[in-house]
Amino acid sequence: MSARNYTTIPVDDVELEGDLAVPADADGVVVFAHGSGSSRKSPRNNYVADALRDRGLGTLLFDLLTEAEDRDRENRFDIPLLTDRLVAATEWLRDSEATDPDVRYGYFGSSTGAAAALRAAARPDSGDVDAVVSRGGRVDLASERLGEVTAPVLLIVGGEDEQVLRLNREATDALAGQHEVHVVEGAGHLFEGEGELEEVADVAADWFEQQLL
């Protein structure tokens, strides 16, 4: 497993903080998009990232907003802005010396970050995105773009997160490409119960391993 390295990602007139870990022989890299009020330090996303690196995948966790921007709560729900940041970070990563030109890319999005991940995957200027995983995703915030997402999509939802589960099941009618819904039985929105986050990490790692390696 490769060491995580602090990095900064220039986007427009700001610099976003990130943690990048890409093994020399990695065939795939997963870029994380956290939910509102969270950051690259999200313990849940970092747990999943550890599991992905154990499978030989690279990971990039980064802050979609600067500290100053995050103080304005409206920015946390500005999905077009978050999508732009995710696309820009992916573009930066593609040009980085840390990644091989043939590396395949995936997105892991949580809550509102899942909407940004799906919107980014739908955009032609994001390059080829080969897989998307959503954890408790607010997929309804990307509803008008779902039909343009051709990458395989895995939607992971807690069984007790009833509203989000309904929204995710409705989203499957619009997704154009391969997709699955994985329900973690008994789990709420934050997957805090025993073994629940482990299940999230395992099924996400299986999906990315299947699609990227």
PyMOL commands that place a pseudoatom at each C-alpha (Angstrom):
pseudoatom trace, name=CA, resn=MET, resi=1, chain=A, elem=C, hetatm=0, pos=[0.000, 0.000, 0.000]
pseudoatom trace, name=CA, resn=SER, resi=2, chain=A, elem=C, hetatm=0, pos=[1.424, 3.382, -1.007]
pseudoatom trace, name=CA, resn=ALA, resi=3, chain=A, elem=C, hetatm=0, pos=[1.923, 6.288, 1.381]
pseudoatom trace, name=CA, resn=ARG, resi=4, chain=A, elem=C, hetatm=0, pos=[-0.496, 9.195, 1.278]
pseudoatom trace, name=CA, resn=ASN, resi=5, chain=A, elem=C, hetatm=0, pos=[1.055, 12.487, 0.217]
pseudoatom trace, name=CA, resn=TYR, resi=6, chain=A, elem=C, hetatm=0, pos=[-0.305, 15.952, 0.933]
pseudoatom trace, name=CA, resn=THR, resi=7, chain=A, elem=C, hetatm=0, pos=[-0.840, 17.966, -2.238]
pseudoatom trace, name=CA, resn=THR, resi=8, chain=A, elem=C, hetatm=0, pos=[-2.503, 21.143, -3.440]
pseudoatom trace, name=CA, resn=ILE, resi=9, chain=A, elem=C, hetatm=0, pos=[-4.685, 21.310, -6.520]
pseudoatom trace, name=CA, resn=PRO, resi=10, chain=A, elem=C, hetatm=0, pos=[-4.879, 24.638, -8.362]
pseudoatom trace, name=CA, resn=VAL, resi=11, chain=A, elem=C, hetatm=0, pos=[-8.406, 25.378, -9.569]
pseudoatom trace, name=CA, resn=ASP, resi=12, chain=A, elem=C, hetatm=0, pos=[-9.223, 28.774, -11.057]
pseudoatom trace, name=CA, resn=ASP, resi=13, chain=A, elem=C, hetatm=0, pos=[-7.942, 31.277, -8.490]
pseudoatom trace, name=CA, resn=VAL, resi=14, chain=A, elem=C, hetatm=0, pos=[-7.842, 28.957, -5.444]
pseudoatom trace, name=CA, resn=GLU, resi=15, chain=A, elem=C, hetatm=0, pos=[-5.820, 25.991, -4.236]
pseudoatom trace, name=CA, resn=LEU, resi=16, chain=A, elem=C, hetatm=0, pos=[-7.592, 22.948, -2.837]
pseudoatom trace, name=CA, resn=GLU, resi=17, chain=A, elem=C, hetatm=0, pos=[-5.928, 20.690, -0.292]
pseudoatom trace, name=CA, resn=GLY, resi=18, chain=A, elem=C, hetatm=0, pos=[-5.695, 16.996, -1.010]
pseudoatom trace, name=CA, resn=ASP, resi=19, chain=A, elem=C, hetatm=0, pos=[-4.240, 13.645, 0.000]
pseudoatom trace, name=CA, resn=LEU, resi=20, chain=A, elem=C, hetatm=0, pos=[-2.952, 11.562, -2.915]
pseudoatom trace, name=CA, resn=ALA, resi=21, chain=A, elem=C, hetatm=0, pos=[-1.732, 7.975, -2.883]
pseudoatom trace, name=CA, resn=VAL, resi=22, chain=A, elem=C, hetatm=0, pos=[-0.964, 6.220, -6.175]
pseudoatom trace, name=CA, resn=PRO, resi=23, chain=A, elem=C, hetatm=0, pos=[1.067, 2.999, -6.271]
pseudoatom trace, name=CA, resn=ALA, resi=24, chain=A, elem=C, hetatm=0, pos=[3.617, 2.881, -9.091]
pseudoatom trace, name=CA, resn=ASP, resi=25, chain=A, elem=C, hetatm=0, pos=[1.776, -0.002, -10.780]
pseudoatom trace, name=CA, resn=ALA, resi=26, chain=A, elem=C, hetatm=0, pos=[-1.778, 1.217, -10.137]
pseudoatom trace, name=CA, resn=ASP, resi=27, chain=A, elem=C, hetatm=0, pos=[-4.187, 0.595, -13.020]
pseudoatom trace, name=CA, resn=GLY, resi=28, chain=A, elem=C, hetatm=0, pos=[-6.964, 2.652, -11.453]
pseudoatom trace, name=CA, resn=VAL, resi=29, chain=A, elem=C, hetatm=0, pos=[-7.387, 5.771, -9.319]
pseudoatom trace, name=CA, resn=VAL, resi=30, chain=A, elem=C, hetatm=0, pos=[-10.519, 6.716, -7.383]
pseudoatom trace, name=CA, resn=VAL, resi=31, chain=A, elem=C, hetatm=0, pos=[-11.288, 10.399, -6.743]
pseudoatom trace, name=CA, resn=PHE, resi=32, chain=A, elem=C, hetatm=0, pos=[-13.466, 11.078, -3.694]
pseudoatom trace, name=CA, resn=ALA, resi=33, chain=A, elem=C, hetatm=0, pos=[-16.196, 13.731, -3.479]
pseudoatom trace, name=CA, resn=HIS, resi=34, chain=A, elem=C, hetatm=0, pos=[-17.291, 14.242, 0.126]
pseudoatom trace, name=CA, resn=GLY, resi=35, chain=A, elem=C, hetatm=0, pos=[-20.685, 15.387, 1.327]
pseudoatom trace, name=CA, resn=SER, resi=36, chain=A, elem=C, hetatm=0, pos=[-21.730, 18.751, 2.712]
pseudoatom trace, name=CA, resn=GLY, resi=37, chain=A, elem=C, hetatm=0, pos=[-19.974, 19.804, 5.893]
pseudoatom trace, name=CA, resn=SER, resi=38, chain=A, elem=C, hetatm=0, pos=[-17.271, 17.186, 5.449]
pseudoatom trace, name=CA, resn=SER, resi=39, chain=A, elem=C, hetatm=0, pos=[-13.740, 17.288, 4.012]
pseudoatom trace, name=CA, resn=ARG, resi=40, chain=A, elem=C, hetatm=0, pos=[-10.881, 15.153, 2.776]
pseudoatom trace, name=CA, resn=LYS, resi=41, chain=A, elem=C, hetatm=0, pos=[-10.455, 14.093, 6.425]
pseudoatom trace, name=CA, resn=SER, resi=42, chain=A, elem=C, hetatm=0, pos=[-13.834, 12.330, 6.506]
pseudoatom trace, name=CA, resn=PRO, resi=43, chain=A, elem=C, hetatm=0, pos=[-13.251, 9.185, 8.598]
pseudoatom trace, name=CA, resn=ARG, resi=44, chain=A, elem=C, hetatm=0, pos=[-15.792, 7.217, 6.553]
pseudoatom trace, name=CA, resn=ASN, resi=45, chain=A, elem=C, hetatm=0, pos=[-14.263, 8.109, 3.211]
pseudoatom trace, name=CA, resn=ASN, resi=46, chain=A, elem=C, hetatm=0, pos=[-10.781, 7.481, 4.549]
pseudoatom trace, name=CA, resn=TYR, resi=47, chain=A, elem=C, hetatm=0, pos=[-11.879, 4.045, 5.729]
pseudoatom trace, name=CA, resn=VAL, resi=48, chain=A, elem=C, hetatm=0, pos=[-13.124, 3.258, 2.220]
pseudoatom trace, name=CA, resn=ALA, resi=49, chain=A, elem=C, hetatm=0, pos=[-9.953, 4.711, 0.689]
pseudoatom trace, name=CA, resn=ASP, resi=50, chain=A, elem=C, hetatm=0, pos=[-7.822, 2.408, 2.852]
pseudoatom trace, name=CA, resn=ALA, resi=51, chain=A, elem=C, hetatm=0, pos=[-9.786, -0.569, 1.545]
pseudoatom trace, name=CA, resn=LEU, resi=52, chain=A, elem=C, hetatm=0, pos=[-9.279, 0.563, -2.059]
pseudoatom trace, name=CA, resn=ARG, resi=53, chain=A, elem=C, hetatm=0, pos=[-5.547, 0.989, -1.587]
pseudoatom trace, name=CA, resn=ASP, resi=54, chain=A, elem=C, hetatm=0, pos=[-5.416, -2.531, -0.131]
pseudoatom trace, name=CA, resn=ARG, resi=55, chain=A, elem=C, hetatm=0, pos=[-6.740, -3.685, -3.524]
pseudoatom trace, name=CA, resn=GLY, resi=56, chain=A, elem=C, hetatm=0, pos=[-3.976, -1.832, -5.404]
pseudoatom trace, name=CA, resn=LEU, resi=57, chain=A, elem=C, hetatm=0, pos=[-5.998, 1.234, -6.388]
pseudoatom trace, name=CA, resn=GLY, resi=58, chain=A, elem=C, hetatm=0, pos=[-4.805, 4.818, -6.076]
pseudoatom trace, name=CA, resn=THR, resi=59, chain=A, elem=C, hetatm=0, pos=[-6.910, 7.378, -4.218]
pseudoatom trace, name=CA, resn=LEU, resi=60, chain=A, elem=C, hetatm=0, pos=[-7.330, 11.148, -4.163]
pseudoatom trace, name=CA, resn=LEU, resi=61, chain=A, elem=C, hetatm=0, pos=[-9.246, 12.727, -1.302]
pseudoatom trace, name=CA, resn=PHE, resi=62, chain=A, elem=C, hetatm=0, pos=[-9.473, 16.499, -1.558]
pseudoatom trace, name=CA, resn=ASP, resi=63, chain=A, elem=C, hetatm=0, pos=[-11.431, 19.454, -0.225]
pseudoatom trace, name=CA, resn=LEU, resi=64, chain=A, elem=C, hetatm=0, pos=[-13.950, 20.642, -2.783]
pseudoatom trace, name=CA, resn=LEU, resi=65, chain=A, elem=C, hetatm=0, pos=[-14.031, 24.051, -1.089]
pseudoatom trace, name=CA, resn=THR, resi=66, chain=A, elem=C, hetatm=0, pos=[-11.452, 26.246, 0.599]
pseudoatom trace, name=CA, resn=GLU, resi=67, chain=A, elem=C, hetatm=0, pos=[-11.877, 26.992, 4.312]
pseudoatom trace, name=CA, resn=ALA, resi=68, chain=A, elem=C, hetatm=0, pos=[-13.214, 30.447, 3.476]
pseudoatom trace, name=CA, resn=GLU, resi=69, chain=A, elem=C, hetatm=0, pos=[-15.686, 29.079, 0.921]
pseudoatom trace, name=CA, resn=ASP, resi=70, chain=A, elem=C, hetatm=0, pos=[-16.894, 26.397, 3.317]
pseudoatom trace, name=CA, resn=ARG, resi=71, chain=A, elem=C, hetatm=0, pos=[-17.966, 29.022, 5.848]
pseudoatom trace, name=CA, resn=ASP, resi=72, chain=A, elem=C, hetatm=0, pos=[-20.740, 29.997, 3.441]
pseudoatom trace, name=CA, resn=ARG, resi=73, chain=A, elem=C, hetatm=0, pos=[-23.235, 27.160, 3.833]
pseudoatom trace, name=CA, resn=GLU, resi=74, chain=A, elem=C, hetatm=0, pos=[-24.729, 27.821, 0.403]
pseudoatom trace, name=CA, resn=ASN, resi=75, chain=A, elem=C, hetatm=0, pos=[-21.463, 26.736, -1.228]
pseudoatom trace, name=CA, resn=ARG, resi=76, chain=A, elem=C, hetatm=0, pos=[-21.823, 23.277, 0.302]
pseudoatom trace, name=CA, resn=PHE, resi=77, chain=A, elem=C, hetatm=0, pos=[-24.986, 22.753, -1.731]
pseudoatom trace, name=CA, resn=ASP, resi=78, chain=A, elem=C, hetatm=0, pos=[-23.784, 24.462, -4.912]
pseudoatom trace, name=CA, resn=ILE, resi=79, chain=A, elem=C, hetatm=0, pos=[-23.690, 21.238, -6.909]
pseudoatom trace, name=CA, resn=PRO, resi=80, chain=A, elem=C, hetatm=0, pos=[-22.553, 22.875, -10.192]
pseudoatom trace, name=CA, resn=LEU, resi=81, chain=A, elem=C, hetatm=0, pos=[-19.594, 24.428, -8.333]
pseudoatom trace, name=CA, resn=LEU, resi=82, chain=A, elem=C, hetatm=0, pos=[-18.700, 21.128, -6.662]
pseudoatom trace, name=CA, resn=THR, resi=83, chain=A, elem=C, hetatm=0, pos=[-18.963, 19.387, -10.028]
pseudoatom trace, name=CA, resn=ASP, resi=84, chain=A, elem=C, hetatm=0, pos=[-16.617, 21.917, -11.625]
pseudoatom trace, name=CA, resn=ARG, resi=85, chain=A, elem=C, hetatm=0, pos=[-14.126, 21.345, -8.800]
pseudoatom trace, name=CA, resn=LEU, resi=86, chain=A, elem=C, hetatm=0, pos=[-14.294, 17.566, -9.209]
pseudoatom trace, name=CA, resn=VAL, resi=87, chain=A, elem=C, hetatm=0, pos=[-13.755, 17.763, -12.975]
pseudoatom trace, name=CA, resn=ALA, resi=88, chain=A, elem=C, hetatm=0, pos=[-10.851, 20.185, -12.498]
pseudoatom trace, name=CA, resn=ALA, resi=89, chain=A, elem=C, hetatm=0, pos=[-9.218, 17.948, -9.893]
pseudoatom trace, name=CA, resn=THR, resi=90, chain=A, elem=C, hetatm=0, pos=[-9.541, 14.948, -12.208]
pseudoatom trace, name=CA, resn=GLU, resi=91, chain=A, elem=C, hetatm=0, pos=[-8.006, 16.953, -15.037]
pseudoatom trace, name=CA, resn=TRP, resi=92, chain=A, elem=C, hetatm=0, pos=[-5.143, 17.979, -12.768]
pseudoatom trace, name=CA, resn=LEU, resi=93, chain=A, elem=C, hetatm=0, pos=[-4.632, 14.352, -11.761]
pseudoatom trace, name=CA, resn=ARG, resi=94, chain=A, elem=C, hetatm=0, pos=[-4.552, 13.174, -15.372]
pseudoatom trace, name=CA, resn=ASP, resi=95, chain=A, elem=C, hetatm=0, pos=[-1.754, 15.668, -16.055]
pseudoatom trace, name=CA, resn=SER, resi=96, chain=A, elem=C, hetatm=0, pos=[0.125, 14.803, -12.863]
pseudoatom trace, name=CA, resn=GLU, resi=97, chain=A, elem=C, hetatm=0, pos=[3.409, 12.907, -12.926]
pseudoatom trace, name=CA, resn=ALA, resi=98, chain=A, elem=C, hetatm=0, pos=[1.938, 10.694, -10.204]
pseudoatom trace, name=CA, resn=THR, resi=99, chain=A, elem=C, hetatm=0, pos=[-0.364, 8.921, -12.658]
pseudoatom trace, name=CA, resn=ASP, resi=100, chain=A, elem=C, hetatm=0, pos=[0.274, 6.836, -15.745]
pseudoatom trace, name=CA, resn=PRO, resi=101, chain=A, elem=C, hetatm=0, pos=[-1.482, 8.002, -18.956]
pseudoatom trace, name=CA, resn=ASP, resi=102, chain=A, elem=C, hetatm=0, pos=[-3.282, 4.647, -19.163]
pseudoatom trace, name=CA, resn=VAL, resi=103, chain=A, elem=C, hetatm=0, pos=[-4.729, 4.769, -15.641]
pseudoatom trace, name=CA, resn=ARG, resi=104, chain=A, elem=C, hetatm=0, pos=[-8.502, 4.375, -15.419]
pseudoatom trace, name=CA, resn=TYR, resi=105, chain=A, elem=C, hetatm=0, pos=[-10.528, 6.683, -13.169]
pseudoatom trace, name=CA, resn=GLY, resi=106, chain=A, elem=C, hetatm=0, pos=[-13.466, 6.240, -10.849]
pseudoatom trace, name=CA, resn=TYR, resi=107, chain=A, elem=C, hetatm=0, pos=[-15.489, 8.493, -8.553]
pseudoatom trace, name=CA, resn=PHE, resi=108, chain=A, elem=C, hetatm=0, pos=[-16.654, 7.750, -5.017]
pseudoatom trace, name=CA, resn=GLY, resi=109, chain=A, elem=C, hetatm=0, pos=[-19.263, 10.281, -3.915]
pseudoatom trace, name=CA, resn=SER, resi=110, chain=A, elem=C, hetatm=0, pos=[-21.020, 10.635, -0.567]
pseudoatom trace, name=CA, resn=SER, resi=111, chain=A, elem=C, hetatm=0, pos=[-24.318, 12.442, 0.006]
pseudoatom trace, name=CA, resn=THR, resi=112, chain=A, elem=C, hetatm=0, pos=[-24.184, 15.714, -2.008]
pseudoatom trace, name=CA, resn=GLY, resi=113, chain=A, elem=C, hetatm=0, pos=[-20.771, 14.650, -3.303]
pseudoatom trace, name=CA, resn=ALA, resi=114, chain=A, elem=C, hetatm=0, pos=[-22.468, 11.765, -5.094]
pseudoatom trace, name=CA, resn=ALA, resi=115, chain=A, elem=C, hetatm=0, pos=[-24.516, 14.258, -7.091]
pseudoatom trace, name=CA, resn=ALA, resi=116, chain=A, elem=C, hetatm=0, pos=[-21.306, 16.035, -8.087]
pseudoatom trace, name=CA, resn=ALA, resi=117, chain=A, elem=C, hetatm=0, pos=[-19.709, 12.689, -9.019]
pseudoatom trace, name=CA, resn=LEU, resi=118, chain=A, elem=C, hetatm=0, pos=[-22.616, 11.687, -11.252]
pseudoatom trace, name=CA, resn=ARG, resi=119, chain=A, elem=C, hetatm=0, pos=[-22.780, 15.112, -12.892]
pseudoatom trace, name=CA, resn=ALA, resi=120, chain=A, elem=C, hetatm=0, pos=[-19.023, 15.035, -13.483]
pseudoatom trace, name=CA, resn=ALA, resi=121, chain=A, elem=C, hetatm=0, pos=[-19.212, 11.551, -14.988]
pseudoatom trace, name=CA, resn=ALA, resi=122, chain=A, elem=C, hetatm=0, pos=[-21.872, 12.837, -17.389]
pseudoatom trace, name=CA, resn=ARG, resi=123, chain=A, elem=C, hetatm=0, pos=[-19.750, 15.721, -18.645]
pseudoatom trace, name=CA, resn=PRO, resi=124, chain=A, elem=C, hetatm=0, pos=[-17.761, 15.180, -21.846]
pseudoatom trace, name=CA, resn=ASP, resi=125, chain=A, elem=C, hetatm=0, pos=[-14.966, 17.485, -20.624]
pseudoatom trace, name=CA, resn=SER, resi=126, chain=A, elem=C, hetatm=0, pos=[-14.245, 15.215, -17.651]
pseudoatom trace, name=CA, resn=GLY, resi=127, chain=A, elem=C, hetatm=0, pos=[-12.566, 12.631, -19.875]
pseudoatom trace, name=CA, resn=ASP, resi=128, chain=A, elem=C, hetatm=0, pos=[-13.338, 8.947, -19.538]
pseudoatom trace, name=CA, resn=VAL, resi=129, chain=A, elem=C, hetatm=0, pos=[-14.677, 8.023, -16.102]
pseudoatom trace, name=CA, resn=ASP, resi=130, chain=A, elem=C, hetatm=0, pos=[-14.919, 4.266, -15.860]
pseudoatom trace, name=CA, resn=ALA, resi=131, chain=A, elem=C, hetatm=0, pos=[-16.905, 3.720, -12.649]
pseudoatom trace, name=CA, resn=VAL, resi=132, chain=A, elem=C, hetatm=0, pos=[-18.933, 5.581, -10.037]
pseudoatom trace, name=CA, resn=VAL, resi=133, chain=A, elem=C, hetatm=0, pos=[-19.874, 4.534, -6.507]
pseudoatom trace, name=CA, resn=SER, resi=134, chain=A, elem=C, hetatm=0, pos=[-22.377, 6.533, -4.464]
pseudoatom trace, name=CA, resn=ARG, resi=135, chain=A, elem=C, hetatm=0, pos=[-22.676, 6.157, -0.672]
pseudoatom trace, name=CA, resn=GLY, resi=136, chain=A, elem=C, hetatm=0, pos=[-25.940, 7.485, 0.694]
pseudoatom trace, name=CA, resn=GLY, resi=137, chain=A, elem=C, hetatm=0, pos=[-26.043, 9.710, -2.354]
pseudoatom trace, name=CA, resn=ARG, resi=138, chain=A, elem=C, hetatm=0, pos=[-28.352, 12.630, -3.014]
pseudoatom trace, name=CA, resn=VAL, resi=139, chain=A, elem=C, hetatm=0, pos=[-28.746, 11.404, -6.561]
pseudoatom trace, name=CA, resn=ASP, resi=140, chain=A, elem=C, hetatm=0, pos=[-31.862, 13.546, -6.987]
pseudoatom trace, name=CA, resn=LEU, resi=141, chain=A, elem=C, hetatm=0, pos=[-29.562, 16.577, -7.211]
pseudoatom trace, name=CA, resn=ALA, resi=142, chain=A, elem=C, hetatm=0, pos=[-28.183, 15.119, -10.449]
pseudoatom trace, name=CA, resn=SER, resi=143, chain=A, elem=C, hetatm=0, pos=[-31.490, 13.872, -11.820]
pseudoatom trace, name=CA, resn=GLU, resi=144, chain=A, elem=C, hetatm=0, pos=[-31.395, 15.811, -15.092]
pseudoatom trace, name=CA, resn=ARG, resi=145, chain=A, elem=C, hetatm=0, pos=[-27.966, 14.382, -15.981]
pseudoatom trace, name=CA, resn=LEU, resi=146, chain=A, elem=C, hetatm=0, pos=[-28.405, 10.731, -15.030]
pseudoatom trace, name=CA, resn=GLY, resi=147, chain=A, elem=C, hetatm=0, pos=[-29.333, 9.707, -18.549]
pseudoatom trace, name=CA, resn=GLU, resi=148, chain=A, elem=C, hetatm=0, pos=[-25.938, 10.919, -19.743]
pseudoatom trace, name=CA, resn=VAL, resi=149, chain=A, elem=C, hetatm=0, pos=[-23.929, 8.774, -17.309]
pseudoatom trace, name=CA, resn=THR, resi=150, chain=A, elem=C, hetatm=0, pos=[-22.599, 5.789, -19.233]
pseudoatom trace, name=CA, resn=ALA, resi=151, chain=A, elem=C, hetatm=0, pos=[-20.053, 4.603, -16.656]
pseudoatom trace, name=CA, resn=PRO, resi=152, chain=A, elem=C, hetatm=0, pos=[-21.127, 1.673, -14.452]
pseudoatom trace, name=CA, resn=VAL, resi=153, chain=A, elem=C, hetatm=0, pos=[-22.758, 3.019, -11.270]
pseudoatom trace, name=CA, resn=LEU, resi=154, chain=A, elem=C, hetatm=0, pos=[-23.112, 1.349, -7.877]
pseudoatom trace, name=CA, resn=LEU, resi=155, chain=A, elem=C, hetatm=0, pos=[-25.558, 2.982, -5.460]
pseudoatom trace, name=CA, resn=ILE, resi=156, chain=A, elem=C, hetatm=0, pos=[-24.954, 1.985, -1.821]
pseudoatom trace, name=CA, resn=VAL, resi=157, chain=A, elem=C, hetatm=0, pos=[-27.747, 2.952, 0.556]
pseudoatom trace, name=CA, resn=GLY, resi=158, chain=A, elem=C, hetatm=0, pos=[-28.689, 2.124, 4.137]
pseudoatom trace, name=CA, resn=GLY, resi=159, chain=A, elem=C, hetatm=0, pos=[-31.870, 0.118, 4.487]
pseudoatom trace, name=CA, resn=GLU, resi=160, chain=A, elem=C, hetatm=0, pos=[-33.158, 2.463, 7.187]
pseudoatom trace, name=CA, resn=ASP, resi=161, chain=A, elem=C, hetatm=0, pos=[-32.283, 5.595, 5.186]
pseudoatom trace, name=CA, resn=GLU, resi=162, chain=A, elem=C, hetatm=0, pos=[-35.737, 5.429, 3.682]
pseudoatom trace, name=CA, resn=GLN, resi=163, chain=A, elem=C, hetatm=0, pos=[-35.979, 8.720, 1.779]
pseudoatom trace, name=CA, resn=VAL, resi=164, chain=A, elem=C, hetatm=0, pos=[-32.512, 8.386, 0.230]
pseudoatom trace, name=CA, resn=LEU, resi=165, chain=A, elem=C, hetatm=0, pos=[-33.190, 4.739, -0.609]
pseudoatom trace, name=CA, resn=ARG, resi=166, chain=A, elem=C, hetatm=0, pos=[-36.366, 5.753, -2.432]
pseudoatom trace, name=CA, resn=LEU, resi=167, chain=A, elem=C, hetatm=0, pos=[-34.508, 8.459, -4.365]
pseudoatom trace, name=CA, resn=ASN, resi=168, chain=A, elem=C, hetatm=0, pos=[-31.778, 6.018, -5.342]
pseudoatom trace, name=CA, resn=ARG, resi=169, chain=A, elem=C, hetatm=0, pos=[-34.220, 3.405, -6.543]
pseudoatom trace, name=CA, resn=GLU, resi=170, chain=A, elem=C, hetatm=0, pos=[-36.019, 6.044, -8.599]
pseudoatom trace, name=CA, resn=ALA, resi=171, chain=A, elem=C, hetatm=0, pos=[-32.674, 7.077, -10.113]
pseudoatom trace, name=CA, resn=THR, resi=172, chain=A, elem=C, hetatm=0, pos=[-32.170, 3.636, -11.623]
pseudoatom trace, name=CA, resn=ASP, resi=173, chain=A, elem=C, hetatm=0, pos=[-34.960, 4.374, -14.098]
pseudoatom trace, name=CA, resn=ALA, resi=174, chain=A, elem=C, hetatm=0, pos=[-32.889, 7.219, -15.558]
pseudoatom trace, name=CA, resn=LEU, resi=175, chain=A, elem=C, hetatm=0, pos=[-29.351, 5.794, -15.523]
pseudoatom trace, name=CA, resn=ALA, resi=176, chain=A, elem=C, hetatm=0, pos=[-28.229, 4.932, -19.032]
pseudoatom trace, name=CA, resn=GLY, resi=177, chain=A, elem=C, hetatm=0, pos=[-25.465, 2.436, -18.293]
pseudoatom trace, name=CA, resn=GLN, resi=178, chain=A, elem=C, hetatm=0, pos=[-24.848, -0.560, -16.062]
pseudoatom trace, name=CA, resn=HIS, resi=179, chain=A, elem=C, hetatm=0, pos=[-26.023, 0.064, -12.512]
pseudoatom trace, name=CA, resn=GLU, resi=180, chain=A, elem=C, hetatm=0, pos=[-26.816, -1.699, -9.258]
pseudoatom trace, name=CA, resn=VAL, resi=181, chain=A, elem=C, hetatm=0, pos=[-28.319, -0.754, -5.911]
pseudoatom trace, name=CA, resn=HIS, resi=182, chain=A, elem=C, hetatm=0, pos=[-26.716, -2.326, -2.851]
pseudoatom trace, name=CA, resn=VAL, resi=183, chain=A, elem=C, hetatm=0, pos=[-28.739, -2.001, 0.346]
pseudoatom trace, name=CA, resn=VAL, resi=184, chain=A, elem=C, hetatm=0, pos=[-26.911, -2.294, 3.657]
pseudoatom trace, name=CA, resn=GLU, resi=185, chain=A, elem=C, hetatm=0, pos=[-29.685, -3.756, 5.773]
pseudoatom trace, name=CA, resn=GLY, resi=186, chain=A, elem=C, hetatm=0, pos=[-30.421, -1.930, 9.005]
pseudoatom trace, name=CA, resn=ALA, resi=187, chain=A, elem=C, hetatm=0, pos=[-28.053, 0.950, 8.229]
pseudoatom trace, name=CA, resn=GLY, resi=188, chain=A, elem=C, hetatm=0, pos=[-28.938, 4.621, 8.489]
pseudoatom trace, name=CA, resn=HIS, resi=189, chain=A, elem=C, hetatm=0, pos=[-27.477, 7.477, 6.471]
pseudoatom trace, name=CA, resn=LEU, resi=190, chain=A, elem=C, hetatm=0, pos=[-24.091, 7.423, 8.230]
pseudoatom trace, name=CA, resn=PHE, resi=191, chain=A, elem=C, hetatm=0, pos=[-23.511, 3.632, 8.346]
pseudoatom trace, name=CA, resn=GLU, resi=192, chain=A, elem=C, hetatm=0, pos=[-22.551, 3.791, 12.002]
pseudoatom trace, name=CA, resn=GLY, resi=193, chain=A, elem=C, hetatm=0, pos=[-23.639, 0.307, 13.065]
pseudoatom trace, name=CA, resn=GLU, resi=194, chain=A, elem=C, hetatm=0, pos=[-21.310, -2.628, 13.582]
pseudoatom trace, name=CA, resn=GLY, resi=195, chain=A, elem=C, hetatm=0, pos=[-19.985, -3.952, 10.285]
pseudoatom trace, name=CA, resn=GLU, resi=196, chain=A, elem=C, hetatm=0, pos=[-21.941, -1.464, 8.161]
pseudoatom trace, name=CA, resn=LEU, resi=197, chain=A, elem=C, hetatm=0, pos=[-19.043, 0.690, 6.989]
pseudoatom trace, name=CA, resn=GLU, resi=198, chain=A, elem=C, hetatm=0, pos=[-16.996, -2.454, 6.409]
pseudoatom trace, name=CA, resn=GLU, resi=199, chain=A, elem=C, hetatm=0, pos=[-19.728, -3.677, 4.060]
pseudoatom trace, name=CA, resn=VAL, resi=200, chain=A, elem=C, hetatm=0, pos=[-19.697, -0.341, 2.234]
pseudoatom trace, name=CA, resn=ALA, resi=201, chain=A, elem=C, hetatm=0, pos=[-15.927, -0.528, 1.792]
pseudoatom trace, name=CA, resn=ASP, resi=202, chain=A, elem=C, hetatm=0, pos=[-15.996, -4.141, 0.619]
pseudoatom trace, name=CA, resn=VAL, resi=203, chain=A, elem=C, hetatm=0, pos=[-18.698, -3.724, -2.021]
pseudoatom trace, name=CA, resn=ALA, resi=204, chain=A, elem=C, hetatm=0, pos=[-17.177, -0.436, -3.239]
pseudoatom trace, name=CA, resn=ALA, resi=205, chain=A, elem=C, hetatm=0, pos=[-13.750, -2.067, -3.544]
pseudoatom trace, name=CA, resn=ASP, resi=206, chain=A, elem=C, hetatm=0, pos=[-15.265, -5.030, -5.411]
pseudoatom trace, name=CA, resn=TRP, resi=207, chain=A, elem=C, hetatm=0, pos=[-16.995, -2.646, -7.851]
pseudoatom trace, name=CA, resn=PHE, resi=208, chain=A, elem=C, hetatm=0, pos=[-13.897, -0.581, -8.558]
pseudoatom trace, name=CA, resn=GLU, resi=209, chain=A, elem=C, hetatm=0, pos=[-11.721, -3.679, -8.810]
pseudoatom trace, name=CA, resn=GLN, resi=210, chain=A, elem=C, hetatm=0, pos=[-14.114, -5.119, -11.377]
pseudoatom trace, name=CA, resn=GLN, resi=211, chain=A, elem=C, hetatm=0, pos=[-14.371, -1.915, -13.430]
pseudoatom trace, name=CA, resn=LEU, resi=212, chain=A, elem=C, hetatm=0, pos=[-10.895, -0.378, -13.152]
pseudoatom trace, name=CA, resn=LEU, resi=213, chain=A, elem=C, hetatm=0, pos=[-8.392, -3.215, -12.842]
for i in range(1, 213): cmd.bond("trace and resi %d" % i, "trace and resi %d" % (i + 1))
show_as sticks, trace
zoom trace
